[in-house]
């Protein structure tokens, strides 16, 4: 009976050790350091950025398609600063994606501005789509009914991402406590 306990303990220790080494290997694979000490992304990180960029093109392209369809001459939907801000932000996200793939690095100040604009976009998009549905805008609700459902779901997803972004912004600024700031 004691031999079973000892074998369980040793297998638990070896599985913990292998998971620690696996985690360290994954972290080591994200960055490679050249002779000058400069960190560059490895292949797996570059592939993740490309996949994220493709996903971003699909999502932001859908947002742009939805917003541009609300600009028809016969459409009397709400068109205020939120409409224009969401369009500009979608284009900004696509531009930042291209820059990120090309440069593989963005400075901390630019990332903070990007996060702040992202939070404004969360507010603008969430309230704008909500107002379009509350006023039963024919161009949004009837003409683009399927796309409107997608945008209504996306606004809630965007809200959750916005909360996570706000927490990251606090960590970048060092306002989120020592554990959060240490993790970033």
QUIKAUR-V608711 format. One record per residue. N is the residue number from 0. PHI is phi as a letter, one per 30 degrees, with the letter a starting at -180 (none if undefined). PSI is psi in radians with two decimals (none if undefined). D_FIRST is the distance of its C-alpha to the first C-alpha in Angstrom with 1 decimal. Layout:
# QUIKAUR-V608711
n=N phi=PHI psi=PSI d_first=D_FIRST
n=N phi=PHI psi=PSI d_first=D_FIRST
This chain:
# QUIKAUR-V608711
n=0 phi=none psi=-0.69 d_first=0.0
n=1 phi=d psi=-0.51 d_first=3.8
n=2 phi=d psi=-0.56 d_first=5.4
n=3 phi=d psi=-0.75 d_first=5.3
n=4 phi=d psi=-0.74 d_first=6.7
n=5 phi=d psi=-0.63 d_first=8.9
n=6 phi=d psi=-0.61 d_first=10.1
n=7 phi=d psi=-0.73 d_first=10.9
n=8 phi=d psi=-0.77 d_first=12.7
n=9 phi=d psi=-0.65 d_first=14.6
n=10 phi=d psi=-0.61 d_first=15.7
n=11 phi=d psi=-0.72 d_first=16.8
n=12 phi=d psi=-0.76 d_first=18.7
n=13 phi=d psi=-0.61 d_first=20.3
n=14 phi=d psi=-0.63 d_first=21.4
n=15 phi=d psi=-0.72 d_first=22.9
n=16 phi=d psi=-0.72 d_first=24.7
n=17 phi=d psi=-0.60 d_first=26.0
n=18 phi=d psi=-0.61 d_first=27.3
n=19 phi=d psi=-0.77 d_first=29.0
n=20 phi=d psi=-0.60 d_first=30.6
n=21 phi=d psi=-0.72 d_first=31.6
n=22 phi=d psi=-0.73 d_first=33.2
n=23 phi=d psi=-0.64 d_first=35.0
n=24 phi=d psi=-0.69 d_first=36.2
n=25 phi=d psi=-0.75 d_first=37.6
n=26 phi=d psi=-0.70 d_first=39.4
n=27 phi=d psi=-0.49 d_first=40.7
n=28 phi=d psi=-0.34 d_first=42.1
n=29 phi=d psi=-0.79 d_first=44.2
n=30 phi=c psi=2.54 d_first=46.5
n=31 phi=c psi=2.56 d_first=47.7
n=32 phi=c psi=2.17 d_first=49.6
n=33 phi=d psi=-3.05 d_first=52.6
n=34 phi=d psi=-0.52 d_first=54.3
n=35 phi=d psi=-0.08 d_first=56.4
n=36 phi=j psi=0.11 d_first=53.3
n=37 phi=d psi=2.31 d_first=54.2
n=38 phi=d psi=2.35 d_first=51.4
n=39 phi=b psi=2.71 d_first=51.9
n=40 phi=d psi=2.54 d_first=49.9
n=41 phi=d psi=-3.13 d_first=47.9
n=42 phi=d psi=-0.69 d_first=48.3
n=43 phi=d psi=-0.68 d_first=45.6
n=44 phi=d psi=-0.69 d_first=47.2
n=45 phi=d psi=-0.70 d_first=50.6
n=46 phi=d psi=-0.65 d_first=49.5
n=47 phi=d psi=-0.71 d_first=48.1
n=48 phi=d psi=-0.70 d_first=51.5
n=49 phi=d psi=-0.76 d_first=53.4
n=50 phi=d psi=-0.73 d_first=51.3
n=51 phi=d psi=-0.65 d_first=51.8
n=52 phi=d psi=-0.74 d_first=55.5
n=53 phi=d psi=-0.75 d_first=55.9
n=54 phi=d psi=-0.73 d_first=54.2
n=55 phi=d psi=-0.70 d_first=56.5
n=56 phi=d psi=-0.74 d_first=59.5
n=57 phi=d psi=-0.84 d_first=58.7
n=58 phi=d psi=-0.89 d_first=58.1
n=59 phi=d psi=-0.56 d_first=61.0
n=60 phi=d psi=-0.68 d_first=63.2
n=61 phi=d psi=-0.72 d_first=62.5
n=62 phi=d psi=-0.80 d_first=63.4
n=63 phi=d psi=-0.73 d_first=66.6
n=64 phi=e psi=-0.81 d_first=67.5
n=65 phi=d psi=-0.81 d_first=67.1
n=66 phi=d psi=-0.69 d_first=69.1
n=67 phi=d psi=-0.54 d_first=71.9
n=68 phi=d psi=-0.32 d_first=72.4
n=69 phi=d psi=-0.01 d_first=73.1
n=70 phi=c psi=0.17 d_first=76.0
n=71 phi=d psi=2.69 d_first=78.4
n=72 phi=d psi=-0.57 d_first=81.9
n=73 phi=d psi=0.05 d_first=81.6
n=74 phi=c psi=2.19 d_first=78.3
n=75 phi=c psi=0.57 d_first=78.8
n=76 phi=d psi=2.91 d_first=75.3
n=77 phi=d psi=2.25 d_first=74.4
n=78 phi=b psi=1.65 d_first=74.9
n=79 phi=b psi=-2.85 d_first=74.3
n=80 phi=d psi=-0.52 d_first=72.7
n=81 phi=d psi=-0.69 d_first=69.2
n=82 phi=d psi=-0.88 d_first=70.3
n=83 phi=d psi=-0.69 d_first=71.6
n=84 phi=d psi=-0.75 d_first=68.7
n=85 phi=d psi=-0.65 d_first=66.1
n=86 phi=d psi=-0.84 d_first=68.1
n=87 phi=d psi=-0.69 d_first=68.4
n=88 phi=d psi=-0.70 d_first=64.7
n=89 phi=d psi=-0.73 d_first=63.7
n=90 phi=d psi=-0.65 d_first=66.0
n=91 phi=d psi=-0.74 d_first=64.6
n=92 phi=d psi=-0.73 d_first=61.0
n=93 phi=d psi=-0.71 d_first=62.1
n=94 phi=d psi=-0.73 d_first=63.9
n=95 phi=d psi=-0.63 d_first=61.0
n=96 phi=d psi=-0.74 d_first=58.8
n=97 phi=d psi=-0.77 d_first=61.2
n=98 phi=d psi=-0.74 d_first=61.4
n=99 phi=d psi=-0.66 d_first=57.6
n=100 phi=d psi=-0.68 d_first=57.3
n=101 phi=d psi=-0.81 d_first=60.1
n=102 phi=c psi=-0.49 d_first=59.4
n=103 phi=i psi=0.33 d_first=55.6
n=104 phi=a psi=2.36 d_first=56.1
n=105 phi=b psi=2.48 d_first=57.8
n=106 phi=d psi=2.76 d_first=58.7
n=107 phi=d psi=-0.70 d_first=57.1
n=108 phi=d psi=-0.72 d_first=60.4
n=109 phi=d psi=-0.70 d_first=61.0
n=110 phi=d psi=-0.65 d_first=57.5
n=111 phi=d psi=-0.79 d_first=58.2
n=112 phi=d psi=-0.72 d_first=61.5
n=113 phi=d psi=-0.73 d_first=59.9
n=114 phi=d psi=-0.70 d_first=57.3
n=115 phi=d psi=-0.80 d_first=60.2
n=116 phi=d psi=-0.61 d_first=62.2
n=117 phi=d psi=-0.70 d_first=59.1
n=118 phi=d psi=-0.69 d_first=58.8
n=119 phi=d psi=-0.68 d_first=62.5
n=120 phi=d psi=-0.67 d_first=62.0
n=121 phi=e psi=-0.85 d_first=59.2
n=122 phi=d psi=-0.86 d_first=61.6
n=123 phi=d psi=-0.84 d_first=64.6
n=124 phi=d psi=-0.75 d_first=62.9
n=125 phi=d psi=-0.83 d_first=61.1
n=126 phi=d psi=-0.61 d_first=64.3
n=127 phi=d psi=-0.87 d_first=66.6
n=128 phi=d psi=-0.66 d_first=64.7
n=129 phi=d psi=-0.73 d_first=64.3
n=130 phi=d psi=-0.66 d_first=68.1
n=131 phi=d psi=-0.71 d_first=69.0
n=132 phi=d psi=-0.59 d_first=67.0
n=133 phi=d psi=-0.63 d_first=68.3
n=134 phi=d psi=-0.01 d_first=71.9
n=135 phi=h psi=0.84 d_first=71.3
n=136 phi=e psi=2.16 d_first=72.8
n=137 phi=d psi=-0.64 d_first=74.0
n=138 phi=d psi=-0.58 d_first=73.3
n=139 phi=c psi=-0.81 d_first=69.7
n=140 phi=d psi=-0.75 d_first=68.7
n=141 phi=c psi=-0.86 d_first=70.9
n=142 phi=d psi=-0.64 d_first=71.8
n=143 phi=b psi=0.92 d_first=68.4
n=144 phi=d psi=-0.76 d_first=66.2
n=145 phi=d psi=-0.74 d_first=63.2
n=146 phi=d psi=-0.59 d_first=63.4
n=147 phi=d psi=-0.70 d_first=63.8
n=148 phi=d psi=-0.74 d_first=60.6
n=149 phi=d psi=-0.76 d_first=58.8
n=150 phi=d psi=-0.57 d_first=60.3
n=151 phi=d psi=-0.68 d_first=59.4
n=152 phi=d psi=-0.75 d_first=55.7
n=153 phi=d psi=-0.60 d_first=56.0
n=154 phi=d psi=-0.58 d_first=57.5
n=155 phi=d psi=-0.69 d_first=54.4
n=156 phi=d psi=-0.75 d_first=52.2
n=157 phi=d psi=-0.64 d_first=54.5
n=158 phi=d psi=-0.77 d_first=54.2
n=159 phi=d psi=-0.71 d_first=50.4
n=160 phi=d psi=-0.63 d_first=50.9
n=161 phi=d psi=-0.68 d_first=53.6
n=162 phi=d psi=-0.76 d_first=51.3
n=163 phi=d psi=-0.65 d_first=48.8
n=164 phi=d psi=-0.71 d_first=51.8
n=165 phi=d psi=-0.69 d_first=52.9
n=166 phi=d psi=-0.66 d_first=49.6
n=167 phi=d psi=-0.68 d_first=49.8
n=168 phi=d psi=-0.72 d_first=53.3
n=169 phi=d psi=-0.69 d_first=52.3
n=170 phi=d psi=-0.70 d_first=49.7
n=171 phi=d psi=-0.64 d_first=52.3
n=172 phi=d psi=-0.18 d_first=54.7
n=173 phi=i psi=0.35 d_first=52.1
n=174 phi=c psi=0.01 d_first=52.5
n=175 phi=c psi=0.28 d_first=49.1
n=176 phi=j psi=2.85 d_first=47.3
n=177 phi=d psi=-0.60 d_first=45.7
n=178 phi=d psi=-0.71 d_first=42.5
n=179 phi=d psi=-0.77 d_first=44.6
n=180 phi=d psi=-0.60 d_first=47.1
n=181 phi=d psi=-0.51 d_first=44.5
n=182 phi=d psi=-0.34 d_first=42.9
n=183 phi=c psi=none d_first=46.2
